[in-house]
């Protein structure tokens, strides 16, 4: 796999080789043991005050929960996400029950870390992950009806990639990462 910008030596191959596929092998399955490993990776994620404010709704092809999620995909994501072995709806606990009291002000950040851990674990298992937000948030929230205080944030399609990156994006420089918050707007 060629990267427009080769990663420097020392970057772990799981990180350097990661990409978000736009096609999944519909015949590939993620069995219960593999699913448990992915969820364990999320479970071991650090969080502010050990609050662990994340949760996941798992939808696999051939199971009723998959049929609950599919109608809410946007056409742009339905073209490729429907063939994934897993559709993972990510949720975060922002508030204490149905109050406006914050459960954790870092809930979204912590959820992002948990999904990143799952993504790296998937890569280590020969799976790929594509995170996305192209779905009907309001409709999916009504369908899944999470408890008060919980919010759906994103989805992740996971499975065996059926494509390789046709055009990898250049990565921003380290210098840009350090200066972007203070640079003129792009």
Z-matrix of the N, CA and C atoms (Angstrom, degrees):
N
C 1 1.444
C 2 1.524 1 107.96
N 3 1.309 2 117.57 1 128.08
C 4 1.453 3 122.84 2 -178.94
C 5 1.520 4 109.64 3 -99.16
N 6 1.305 5 115.99 4 130.53
C 7 1.456 6 121.13 5 174.75
C 8 1.519 7 108.49 6 -105.35
N 9 1.334 8 118.51 7 134.24
C 10 1.453 9 119.26 8 176.29
C 11 1.524 10 111.46 9 -53.19
N 12 1.310 11 116.64 10 -34.78
C 13 1.453 12 121.33 11 173.93
C 14 1.517 13 106.22 12 -120.67
N 15 1.297 14 116.74 13 111.40
C 16 1.459 15 119.92 14 179.75
C 17 1.525 16 109.05 15 -66.33
N 18 1.328 17 117.37 16 135.04
C 19 1.464 18 119.04 17 178.72
C 20 1.523 19 109.86 18 -67.70
N 21 1.314 20 116.61 19 147.92
C 22 1.461 21 118.85 20 178.62
C 23 1.520 22 110.60 21 -67.31
N 24 1.318 23 115.75 22 155.85
C 25 1.463 24 118.49 23 177.57
C 26 1.519 25 108.08 24 -61.86
N 27 1.308 26 115.20 25 145.63
C 28 1.461 27 120.70 26 -178.55
C 29 1.518 28 113.07 27 103.09
N 30 1.339 29 118.00 28 -21.23
C 31 1.467 30 120.06 29 175.47
C 32 1.524 31 107.19 30 -74.10
N 33 1.312 32 116.28 31 129.91
C 34 1.460 33 120.11 32 -176.83
C 35 1.530 34 110.20 33 -61.10
N 36 1.335 35 117.66 34 137.62
C 37 1.469 36 120.96 35 -179.68
C 38 1.534 37 114.02 36 -56.92
N 39 1.333 38 117.89 37 -30.43
C 40 1.467 39 119.51 38 178.03
C 41 1.524 40 111.01 39 -64.35
N 42 1.313 41 116.43 40 -34.32
C 43 1.459 42 120.05 41 178.60
C 44 1.523 43 111.02 42 -79.01
N 45 1.314 44 116.08 43 -42.91
C 46 1.464 45 120.66 44 -178.02
C 47 1.528 46 111.90 45 -67.62
N 48 1.324 47 117.93 46 -30.88
C 49 1.463 48 121.41 47 -176.08
C 50 1.509 49 115.10 48 -91.44
N 51 1.318 50 117.52 49 -3.17
C 52 1.458 51 121.16 50 -176.84
C 53 1.527 52 111.24 51 -71.26
N 54 1.312 53 116.11 52 138.96
C 55 1.462 54 122.33 53 170.71
C 56 1.520 55 107.94 54 -150.77
N 57 1.308 56 115.85 55 162.70
C 58 1.465 57 121.74 56 179.76
C 59 1.525 58 108.97 57 -99.61
N 60 1.334 59 117.38 58 104.38
C 61 1.468 60 119.40 59 -176.97
C 62 1.529 61 112.17 60 -68.69
N 63 1.309 62 114.56 61 154.01
C 64 1.462 63 121.26 62 174.35
C 65 1.522 64 111.54 63 -109.20
N 66 1.323 65 115.61 64 8.40
C 67 1.464 66 121.48 65 173.54
C 68 1.521 67 107.74 66 -148.15
N 69 1.331 68 115.28 67 138.54
C 70 1.460 69 121.98 68 176.35
C 71 1.518 70 108.99 69 -121.14
N 72 1.320 71 116.15 70 152.31
C 73 1.460 72 122.50 71 176.37
C 74 1.525 73 107.91 72 -76.82
N 75 1.336 74 118.52 73 110.41
C 76 1.462 75 120.21 74 -176.84
C 77 1.524 76 113.75 75 -68.29
N 78 1.333 77 118.09 76 -15.33
C 79 1.464 78 120.16 77 -179.96
C 80 1.532 79 111.95 78 -87.53
N 81 1.320 80 117.51 79 -12.23
C 82 1.470 81 120.75 80 -179.31
C 83 1.527 82 109.96 81 -78.22
N 84 1.311 83 115.40 82 138.76
C 85 1.460 84 121.09 83 179.46
C 86 1.521 85 110.10 84 -118.14
N 87 1.312 86 115.96 85 150.61
C 88 1.459 87 122.03 86 170.58
C 89 1.518 88 105.70 87 -109.51
N 90 1.334 89 116.11 88 110.68
C 91 1.465 90 119.58 89 -176.78
C 92 1.529 91 110.63 90 -77.36
N 93 1.335 92 115.63 91 174.91
C 94 1.463 93 121.13 92 -176.88
C 95 1.525 94 112.02 93 -59.73
N 96 1.321 95 117.48 94 -39.32
C 97 1.465 96 120.68 95 -179.19
C 98 1.529 97 110.71 96 -64.80
N 99 1.317 98 117.56 97 -43.61
C 100 1.466 99 121.15 98 178.50
C 101 1.528 100 110.48 99 -65.17
N 102 1.326 101 116.72 100 -40.93
C 103 1.457 102 120.55 101 178.11
C 104 1.525 103 110.49 102 -61.17
N 105 1.327 104 116.80 103 -43.09
C 106 1.467 105 120.23 104 178.66
C 107 1.527 106 111.39 105 -60.67
N 108 1.335 107 117.73 106 -39.81
C 109 1.467 108 120.51 107 178.05
C 110 1.527 109 111.29 108 -63.70
N 111 1.313 110 116.90 109 -40.85
C 112 1.461 111 120.03 110 177.76
C 113 1.527 112 110.90 111 -62.31
N 114 1.323 113 116.24 112 -43.05
C 115 1.464 114 120.02 113 179.29
C 116 1.526 115 111.65 114 -70.19
N 117 1.328 116 117.21 115 -33.13
C 118 1.472 117 120.28 116 175.04
C 119 1.526 118 110.71 117 -63.00
N 120 1.332 119 116.44 118 -39.16
C 121 1.465 120 119.44 119 178.06
C 122 1.525 121 110.11 120 -59.19
N 123 1.326 122 116.84 121 -41.65
C 124 1.462 123 120.30 122 177.18
C 125 1.524 124 110.77 123 -67.58
N 126 1.307 125 116.62 124 -39.37
C 127 1.469 126 120.96 125 -178.05
C 128 1.519 127 112.08 126 -60.63
N 129 1.328 128 117.42 127 -32.81
C 130 1.459 129 121.68 128 -176.53
C 131 1.528 130 112.92 129 -88.99
N 132 1.308 131 116.83 130 10.35
C 133 1.461 132 121.70 131 179.10
C 134 1.524 133 110.63 132 -73.45
N 135 1.335 134 117.75 133 138.87
C 136 1.465 135 118.96 134 173.78
C 137 1.528 136 110.27 135 -69.44
N 138 1.323 137 115.99 136 153.22
C 139 1.466 138 120.79 137 176.91
C 140 1.521 139 109.35 138 -149.68
N 141 1.313 140 115.56 139 158.11
C 142 1.463 141 121.31 140 -179.51
C 143 1.521 142 109.67 141 -61.75
N 144 1.313 143 116.27 142 122.86
C 145 1.458 144 120.65 143 179.12
C 146 1.511 145 113.49 144 60.53
N 147 1.325 146 117.19 145 21.63
C 148 1.464 147 123.04 146 -176.45
C 149 1.533 148 111.50 147 55.20
N 150 1.338 149 115.94 148 33.40
C 151 1.467 150 120.68 149 -176.96
C 152 1.526 151 113.31 150 -72.16
N 153 1.337 152 117.32 151 -26.76
C 154 1.466 153 122.46 152 178.28
C 155 1.539 154 111.53 153 46.78
N 156 1.344 155 116.88 154 58.15
C 157 1.467 156 120.14 155 -172.81
C 158 1.526 157 114.75 156 -85.72
N 159 1.315 158 117.83 157 39.91
C 160 1.463 159 120.25 158 -178.59
C 161 1.514 160 110.47 159 -122.77
N 162 1.302 161 114.22 160 155.73
C 163 1.455 162 121.63 161 175.19
C 164 1.515 163 108.31 162 -152.90
N 165 1.324 164 116.06 163 162.17
C 166 1.460 165 120.53 164 -175.47
C 167 1.522 166 110.39 165 -138.45
N 168 1.307 167 115.75 166 140.73
C 169 1.453 168 122.79 167 171.28
C 170 1.520 169 105.46 168 -108.93
N 171 1.321 170 117.02 169 119.43
C 172 1.464 171 122.52 170 -173.81
C 173 1.522 172 109.78 171 -101.09
N 174 1.320 173 115.53 172 128.19
C 175 1.466 174 121.25 173 178.95
C 176 1.525 175 108.80 174 -126.16
N 177 1.347 176 115.58 175 118.58
C 178 1.472 177 120.81 176 178.58
C 179 1.522 178 109.74 177 -114.16
N 180 1.338 179 116.87 178 143.19
C 181 1.467 180 119.91 179 177.61
C 182 1.531 181 111.07 180 -53.48
N 183 1.315 182 115.38 181 139.83
C 184 1.458 183 120.83 182 179.26
C 185 1.513 184 113.89 183 87.47
N 186 1.324 185 117.23 184 -5.33
C 187 1.464 186 121.11 185 178.64
C 188 1.527 187 108.78 186 -110.16
N 189 1.332 188 117.58 187 150.35
C 190 1.471 189 120.49 188 -176.38
C 191 1.531 190 114.18 189 -56.44
N 192 1.324 191 117.71 190 -35.05
C 193 1.466 192 119.38 191 -178.72
C 194 1.525 193 112.16 192 -64.47
N 195 1.318 194 117.14 193 -29.45
C 196 1.466 195 120.82 194 177.33
C 197 1.529 196 109.58 195 -63.12
N 198 1.326 197 115.97 196 -42.24
C 199 1.461 198 120.85 197 179.20
C 200 1.528 199 111.96 198 -66.07
N 201 1.316 200 117.45 199 -24.12
C 202 1.462 201 120.81 200 177.87
C 203 1.530 202 111.35 201 -75.03
N 204 1.322 203 116.46 202 -31.15
C 205 1.463 204 121.13 203 -175.40
C 206 1.530 205 112.08 204 -86.94
N 207 1.326 206 117.38 205 -41.73
C 208 1.469 207 121.60 206 -172.54
C 209 1.528 208 115.10 207 -50.67
N 210 1.337 209 119.59 208 -44.19
C 211 1.469 210 118.45 209 -176.87
C 212 1.528 211 114.06 210 -63.04
N 213 1.310 212 117.44 211 -15.36
C 214 1.461 213 120.86 212 -176.17
C 215 1.523 214 112.94 213 -94.85
N 216 1.334 215 117.77 214 -4.34
C 217 1.464 216 120.28 215 177.40
C 218 1.526 217 109.83 216 -70.42
N 219 1.314 218 116.21 217 140.87
C 220 1.465 219 120.81 218 172.66
C 221 1.523 220 108.16 219 -71.40
N 222 1.317 221 118.13 220 152.57
C 223 1.467 222 119.38 221 179.17
C 224 1.531 223 112.94 222 -53.54
N 225 1.321 224 117.15 223 -35.80
C 226 1.467 225 120.08 224 -178.36
C 227 1.521 226 112.51 225 -64.04
N 228 1.315 227 118.04 226 -35.04
C 229 1.468 228 120.19 227 178.72
C 230 1.524 229 111.94 228 -91.97
N 231 1.324 230 117.63 229 -27.44
C 232 1.470 231 120.48 230 179.80
C 233 1.525 232 111.27 231 -61.86
N 234 1.334 233 117.32 232 -28.60
C 235 1.469 234 121.06 233 -179.32
C 236 1.521 235 112.32 234 -59.32
N 237 1.324 236 117.99 235 -31.45
C 238 1.466 237 120.06 236 -176.43
C 239 1.534 238 112.94 237 -121.71
N 240 1.313 239 118.77 238 -31.29
C 241 1.468 240 120.88 239 -173.39
C 242 1.527 241 113.11 240 -71.91
N 243 1.319 242 118.24 241 -25.82
C 244 1.466 243 120.31 242 -177.02
C 245 1.524 244 112.33 243 -64.56
N 246 1.324 245 118.48 244 -22.98
C 247 1.464 246 121.41 245 179.66
C 248 1.524 247 113.48 246 -88.47
N 249 1.317 248 117.87 247 -3.67
C 250 1.467 249 120.74 248 -179.38
C 251 1.525 250 110.44 249 -68.13
N 252 1.315 251 116.14 250 152.04
C 253 1.469 252 121.86 251 178.92
C 254 1.520 253 112.15 252 -72.39
N 255 1.317 254 116.21 253 -25.64
C 256 1.463 255 122.26 254 178.61
C 257 1.515 256 109.06 255 -140.33
N 258 1.304 257 116.23 256 140.67
C 259 1.452 258 122.01 257 163.23
C 260 1.520 259 105.41 258 -115.07
N 261 1.299 260 115.92 259 119.27
C 262 1.461 261 121.96 260 -177.21
C 263 1.525 262 107.99 261 -109.83
N 264 1.318 263 116.39 262 115.98
C 265 1.460 264 121.42 263 174.56
C 266 1.522 265 106.19 264 -88.35
N 267 1.337 266 116.17 265 125.18
C 268 1.463 267 119.75 266 -178.38
C 269 1.523 268 109.45 267 -97.98
N 270 1.317 269 114.92 268 137.06
C 271 1.460 270 120.93 269 179.17
C 272 1.521 271 109.37 270 -130.19
N 273 1.320 272 114.88 271 152.97
C 274 1.450 273 120.14 272 176.20
C 275 1.522 274 109.38 273 -132.54
N 276 1.310 275 113.90 274 148.23
C 277 1.465 276 119.71 275 177.77
C 278 1.527 277 107.35 276 -97.13
N 279 1.317 278 115.53 277 101.39
C 280 1.462 279 120.84 278 -178.41
C 281 1.529 280 112.18 279 -89.83
N 282 1.325 281 115.99 280 -34.61
C 283 1.462 282 120.30 281 -172.47
C 284 1.523 283 111.44 282 -124.96
N 285 1.327 284 114.94 283 157.07
C 286 1.459 285 121.49 284 174.74
C 287 1.524 286 107.12 285 -78.29
N 288 1.317 287 115.48 286 111.54
C 289 1.465 288 122.98 287 179.51
C 290 1.527 289 111.17 288 47.78
N 291 1.325 290 118.38 289 -127.22
C 292 1.467 291 119.69 290 -177.53
C 293 1.530 292 111.88 291 -105.72
N 294 1.335 293 116.53 292 32.28
C 295 1.461 294 121.43 293 176.31
C 296 1.529 295 108.96 294 -101.51
N 297 1.309 296 116.32 295 176.84
C 298 1.466 297 121.39 296 173.64
C 299 1.531 298 111.02 297 -98.26
N 300 1.340 299 116.02 298 11.15
C 301 1.463 300 120.55 299 177.00
C 302 1.528 301 108.61 300 -77.32
N 303 1.328 302 115.31 301 124.72
C 304 1.463 303 120.05 302 -178.21
C 305 1.524 304 110.24 303 -64.19
N 306 1.319 305 116.43 304 130.38
C 307 1.462 306 121.09 305 171.11
C 308 1.519 307 108.23 306 -75.14
N 309 1.323 308 115.18 307 -47.18
C 310 1.459 309 121.11 308 176.09
C 311 1.515 310 107.87 309 -153.58
N 312 1.325 311 116.24 310 123.48
C 313 1.464 312 119.01 311 177.91
C 314 1.522 313 111.41 312 -69.73
N 315 1.328 314 117.08 313 -11.44
C 316 1.460 315 122.08 314 -179.93
C 317 1.530 316 112.14 315 -104.28
N 318 1.323 317 117.26 316 15.36
C 319 1.465 318 121.23 317 -172.94
C 320 1.526 319 112.78 318 -56.54
N 321 1.324 320 117.73 319 -46.90
C 322 1.467 321 119.76 320 -178.85
C 323 1.526 322 111.15 321 -66.49
N 324 1.320 323 116.42 322 -40.26
C 325 1.465 324 120.84 323 177.39
C 326 1.531 325 109.94 324 -60.79
N 327 1.316 326 115.96 325 -46.79
C 328 1.464 327 120.21 326 -178.54
C 329 1.529 328 111.43 327 -65.32
N 330 1.332 329 117.27 328 -39.79
C 331 1.464 330 120.08 329 175.40
C 332 1.524 331 110.22 330 -60.29
N 333 1.320 332 116.94 331 -42.47
C 334 1.464 333 120.52 332 177.96
C 335 1.518 334 112.23 333 -58.31
N 336 1.331 335 116.16 334 -40.11
C 337 1.465 336 119.39 335 176.77
C 338 1.526 337 110.92 336 -64.84
N 339 1.321 338 116.87 337 -41.90
C 340 1.468 339 120.00 338 -179.42
C 341 1.527 340 110.57 339 -62.44
N 342 1.329 341 116.75 340 -41.51
C 343 1.465 342 120.10 341 178.54
C 344 1.526 343 110.07 342 -67.75
N 345 1.320 344 117.60 343 -38.24
C 346 1.469 345 120.16 344 176.62
C 347 1.526 346 110.61 345 -61.78
N 348 1.329 347 117.34 346 -41.69
C 349 1.470 348 120.34 347 177.24
C 350 1.529 349 110.66 348 -61.66
N 351 1.331 350 116.58 349 -43.16
C 352 1.468 351 119.91 350 177.41
C 353 1.526 352 110.71 351 -62.21
N 354 1.320 353 116.79 352 -39.76
C 355 1.462 354 121.79 353 -178.91
C 356 1.522 355 111.13 354 -62.95
N 357 1.324 356 116.72 355 -45.15
C 358 1.472 357 120.24 356 179.14
C 359 1.525 358 109.90 357 -67.13
N 360 1.331 359 117.88 358 -40.02
C 361 1.465 360 120.85 359 177.43
C 362 1.526 361 110.11 360 -62.41
N 363 1.317 362 116.98 361 -42.42
C 364 1.469 363 120.59 362 177.99
C 365 1.527 364 110.02 363 -59.33
N 366 1.315 365 116.32 364 -45.36
C 367 1.467 366 120.95 365 179.17
C 368 1.525 367 110.45 366 -59.24
N 369 1.327 368 116.85 367 -41.83
C 370 1.471 369 121.19 368 179.61
C 371 1.524 370 111.53 369 -64.87
N 372 1.326 371 117.31 370 -25.72
C 373 1.462 372 122.68 371 -179.17
C 374 1.526 373 112.19 372 -93.16
N 375 1.318 374 117.48 373 5.91
C 376 1.458 375 120.83 374 -179.39
C 377 1.517 376 113.55 375 81.87
N 378 1.320 377 116.43 376 15.44
C 379 1.457 378 121.80 377 178.27
C 380 1.522 379 109.31 378 -105.69
N 381 1.297 380 115.66 379 163.33
C 382 1.458 381 121.06 380 176.77
C 383 1.521 382 108.45 381 -120.98
N 384 1.311 383 115.43 382 156.85
C 385 1.460 384 121.49 383 179.43
C 386 1.522 385 109.27 384 -132.39
N 387 1.313 386 115.11 385 139.15
C 388 1.464 387 121.40 386 176.54
C 389 1.522 388 106.99 387 -129.27
N 390 1.323 389 115.86 388 109.95
C 391 1.456 390 121.10 389 179.29
C 392 1.523 391 108.78 390 -84.09
N 393 1.338 392 115.99 391 142.00
C 394 1.463 393 118.33 392 -178.54
C 395 1.523 394 111.92 393 -156.60
N 396 1.325 395 114.28 394 163.98
C 397 1.457 396 121.70 395 178.75
C 398 1.538 397 111.22 396 -129.96
N 399 1.315 398 117.27 397 14.70
C 400 1.464 399 121.53 398 -179.20
C 401 1.527 400 109.85 399 -85.78
N 402 1.325 401 115.25 400 78.37
C 403 1.465 402 122.48 401 176.75
C 404 1.519 403 108.16 402 -156.94
N 405 1.306 404 116.15 403 165.56
C 406 1.462 405 122.83 404 179.67
C 407 1.527 406 108.39 405 -80.87
N 408 1.318 407 115.87 406 97.40
C 409 1.465 408 121.13 407 -176.27
C 410 1.525 409 111.49 408 -61.93
N 411 1.313 410 116.92 409 -45.91
C 412 1.462 411 120.04 410 -178.78
C 413 1.531 412 111.09 411 -63.52
N 414 1.324 413 116.87 412 -45.66
C 415 1.463 414 120.67 413 -179.83
C 416 1.516 415 112.53 414 -64.84
N 417 1.332 416 116.70 415 -41.76
C 418 1.462 417 120.12 416 179.89
C 419 1.525 418 110.85 417 -68.14
N 420 1.326 419 116.60 418 -37.08
C 421 1.467 420 120.09 419 177.16
C 422 1.525 421 110.23 420 -63.06
N 423 1.321 422 117.09 421 -42.70
C 424 1.476 423 120.00 422 177.13
C 425 1.525 424 110.75 423 -63.85
N 426 1.322 425 116.71 424 -40.37
C 427 1.469 426 121.42 425 -179.07
C 428 1.523 427 111.80 426 -64.61
N 429 1.326 428 117.05 427 -46.84
C 430 1.470 429 120.56 428 -174.57
C 431 1.523 430 112.44 429 -87.86
N 432 1.323 431 117.76 430 -24.41
C 433 1.464 432 123.51 431 174.98
C 434 1.532 433 112.82 432 48.53
N 435 1.350 434 117.27 433 62.43
C 436 1.464 435 118.39 434 178.95
C 437 1.527 436 111.28 435 -66.32
N 438 1.318 437 115.79 436 159.25
C 439 1.457 438 121.60 437 179.11
C 440 1.525 439 110.98 438 -59.34
N 441 1.346 440 117.13 439 155.14
C 442 1.466 441 119.91 440 176.19
C 443 1.530 442 110.39 441 -54.74
N 444 1.327 443 115.53 442 142.39
C 445 1.459 444 121.30 443 -179.13
C 446 1.515 445 113.27 444 93.54
N 447 1.334 446 117.10 445 -18.68
C 448 1.467 447 122.21 446 -179.31
C 449 1.522 448 109.95 447 -99.29
N 450 1.335 449 116.05 448 143.01
C 451 1.463 450 121.91 449 179.70
C 452 1.517 451 110.54 450 -134.37
N 453 1.324 452 115.87 451 138.88
C 454 1.461 453 120.79 452 171.46
C 455 1.527 454 107.57 453 -74.27
N 456 1.336 455 115.93 454 136.10
C 457 1.463 456 120.91 455 -177.58
C 458 1.524 457 111.88 456 -113.51
N 459 1.320 458 117.26 457 -49.16
C 460 1.461 459 120.95 458 -173.88
C 461 1.519 460 109.19 459 -156.73
N 462 1.324 461 114.94 460 -176.85
C 463 1.461 462 121.15 461 172.75
C 464 1.522 463 108.29 462 -133.04
N 465 1.326 464 114.64 463 157.24
C 466 1.459 465 121.21 464 176.00
C 467 1.524 466 107.25 465 -132.05
N 468 1.317 467 115.94 466 125.35
C 469 1.462 468 121.37 467 172.17
C 470 1.522 469 106.80 468 -93.88
N 471 1.333 470 116.77 469 130.10
C 472 1.461 471 121.30 470 -179.28
C 473 1.516 472 109.95 471 -130.36
N 474 1.314 473 114.98 472 146.32
C 475 1.455 474 120.74 473 177.46
C 476 1.512 475 110.14 474 163.00
N 477 1.318 476 115.38 475 -166.71
C 478 1.470 477 121.29 476 176.86
C 479 1.523 478 108.44 477 -80.82
N 480 1.310 479 116.17 478 124.49
C 481 1.464 480 120.17 479 177.89
C 482 1.524 481 109.38 480 -65.22
N 483 1.322 482 116.48 481 135.85
C 484 1.464 483 121.63 482 177.36
C 485 1.520 484 110.20 483 -106.63
N 486 1.305 485 115.65 484 7.87
C 487 1.455 486 120.36 485 174.89
C 488 1.517 487 108.27 486 -141.24
N 489 1.285 488 114.93 487 167.40
C 490 1.457 489 120.20 488 171.86
C 491 1.514 490 105.50 489 -117.24
N 492 1.294 491 116.18 490 160.31
C 493 1.464 492 117.12 491 -176.01
C 494 1.525 493 110.91 492 -61.11
N 495 1.325 494 116.19 493 122.26
C 496 1.459 495 119.45 494 179.87
C 497 1.522 496 110.44 495 -83.25
N 498 1.303 497 115.17 496 -32.12
C 499 1.457 498 119.49 497 178.59
C 500 1.518 499 107.62 498 -144.89
N 501 1.304 500 116.14 499 102.75
C 502 1.455 501 119.91 500 178.91
C 503 1.518 502 109.48 501 -80.29
N 504 1.285 503 114.76 502 139.86
C 505 1.457 504 119.70 503 179.13
C 506 1.519 505 109.87 504 -80.18
N 507 1.315 506 114.04 505 144.79
C 508 1.460 507 118.38 506 172.95
C 509 1.518 508 108.23 507 -66.87
N 510 1.293 509 116.14 508 148.89
C 511 1.457 510 121.67 509 177.23
C 512 1.524 511 108.55 510 -96.45
N 513 1.300 512 116.94 511 144.81
C 514 1.463 513 120.59 512 175.55
C 515 1.522 514 109.14 513 -63.38
N 516 1.290 515 115.41 514 152.09
C 517 1.465 516 119.80 515 -179.21
C 518 1.526 517 110.12 516 -73.95
N 519 1.315 518 115.32 517 159.09
C 520 1.465 519 120.58 518 175.09
C 521 1.524 520 109.35 519 -61.21
N 522 1.324 521 116.89 520 -39.13
C 523 1.468 522 120.24 521 178.48
C 524 1.529 523 110.54 522 -59.46
N 525 1.335 524 116.96 523 -40.18
C 526 1.463 525 120.64 524 178.36
C 527 1.532 526 110.64 525 -64.24
N 528 1.317 527 116.67 526 -41.37
C 529 1.464 528 120.07 527 179.66
C 530 1.526 529 111.09 528 -59.37
N 531 1.314 530 115.25 529 -34.68
C 532 1.470 531 119.88 530 -178.40
C 533 1.518 532 112.49 531 -80.13
N 534 1.329 533 117.93 532 -25.86
C 535 1.464 534 119.99 533 -173.96
C 536 1.529 535 113.76 534 -107.53
N 537 1.317 536 118.41 535 -16.88
C 538 1.469 537 121.74 536 -173.20
C 539 1.528 538 114.07 537 -51.97
N 540 1.332 539 119.41 538 -42.78
C 541 1.467 540 118.00 539 -178.03
C 542 1.530 541 114.29 540 -63.23
N 543 1.329 542 117.69 541 -16.32
C 544 1.451 543 121.41 542 -177.47
C 545 1.529 544 112.70 543 -117.14
N 546 1.318 545 116.95 544 1.04
C 547 1.463 546 121.47 545 -179.00
C 548 1.523 547 110.07 546 -85.67
N 549 1.348 548 116.98 547 158.23
C 550 1.470 549 118.87 548 174.46
C 551 1.530 550 110.04 549 -57.86
N 552 1.311 551 116.73 550 150.84
C 553 1.462 552 122.07 551 -179.52
C 554 1.515 553 110.01 552 -59.70
N 555 1.340 554 115.04 553 136.46
C 556 1.470 555 120.26 554 -179.63
C 557 1.502 556 110.72 555 -76.38
